[in-house]
Amino acid sequence: MKAFIHDDFILNSKMAQRLYHKYAKDKPIFDYHCHLDPREIYEDKKYNNITEIWLGGDHYKWRLMRANGIDEKYITGNADPYEKFLKWADTISRALGNPLYHWTHLELKRYFDIDELLNPKTAPMIWEICNKKLCEKGFTARSLIIKSNVKALCTTDDPADDLKYHIALSKDKDFPVKVLPTFRPDRALDITSKDFADYISVLSGASGIEITSFGSLVDALKKRAEFFKSVGCKVADISFSELQFTEGTSSEADEFFRKALSGKALSLHEINVYRTQLLVALGRICHSMDFAMQLHMCVIRNTNTRMFEKIGPNTGFDAIGNTISADSLARLLNAMDKTDELPKTILYSLNDLDNAKIASIMGCFQGGGIMGKLQLGSAWWFNDHLDGMRYQLKTLGNIGLLSTFIGMLTDSRSFLSYPRHEYFRRILCDLLGEWAEKGEVPMDEELLGQIVEDICFDNAVRYFGLNLKEDN
């Protein structure tokens, strides 16, 4: 019987197969957005068992296990790691149609050379094989990154972070992978948070600027961005549920900022004026630092308050939000562009109904001598499945320039997530191959192969301005 994960997995035409094997398969990876822990990379963490590295912190898997009726003690609780693994094996055996079924078996194949499908019958054997491999030298955090052909990655970091592990890694000549920080100022935007004043105090200490006004807040963020840039940062990341662009002034933002610091409640109008003014200021900071600005939009976080209070955030209780306001997005980008301070910008919506809307708005602000200055971000989170990736690629092809796309990212906390790049590359090659076979694009392997290579790696390297040399 043919293995489920085989050489031509998801490649449904001869052209698709040639594009993947000749142009995509061996391209390096630049993972420009992930949630890996730089400390674990620096310390070259070893893992005790497959449960620790595979299920720990993976809310994708946790959601599926809950859908399968698994008790929480086997998910985020204190059950034995082997018991948790068995529960995952039962869950994944029922998950046909979900991308986790593909990812799980790609990871078993690529890292552990396992062709068997994971299910309750094979779970004991697979547990033993994986744990034996994890004891070997090549299965530490650093080794897994190198094994995955990663040349650079960007973690996600608060502006107040001291970046000590990034600095230490940059001096480590034995580790050939660039580990760069990402400037993520979400907590400064979250003026309604209970710990907002406490965070401003932390940011003040980190920046050395006493933050008592909106202006001094912007100054402190800019100073921290300069520090991040000195450590190699190339990208900022901002996440929010809804964008409600609201006209206002910096003086009004200052008034509302001081009001929040004093512990007083803000009206919705005041919140939106503050956030709008700070978003514009952050965009200008990104422009001055030559950071690409990522905007992650339309996510509803911590929807289940009972579970949030019990086990906290990032545990699988976030959801797709309403579609973004086209008017608000256009006005935000225009506010930065008015002064020619719109940075390179990557736009992601968790609601894929926004794809065409975003792609059309992007086209109004392209230019400046930068190829693909504004990007329709890769299919994000609940959309990074086969249909979602194809839809994102087709929308970009229909409305913009697919050939300038900067490609895939993991957006993951797991060191075993890099086969997601393979998954994306197979889907990309299958789509281009399908178009060629139908006569919708030229049956020109050289032309299509160059586009594949660019999307898989080269465009991102150029876009972020990294000095990386391929050695493949």
Helices and strands as residue ranges (DSSP letters): H 14-19, I 20-24, E 29-31, H 38-42, H 50-54, H 59-67, G 72-74, H 81-92, H 99-112, H 123-134, G 137-139, H 141-147, E 150-154, H 164-170, E 178-180, E 182-183, H 186-189, H 196-207, H 214-230, E 235-240, H 250-261, H 268-289, E 292-297, E 299-300, H 305-311, E 319-320, H 326-337, E 345-349, G 352-354, H 355-362, E 374-376, G 381-383, H 386-399, G 402-404, H 419-437, H 445-453, I 454-458, H 459-464
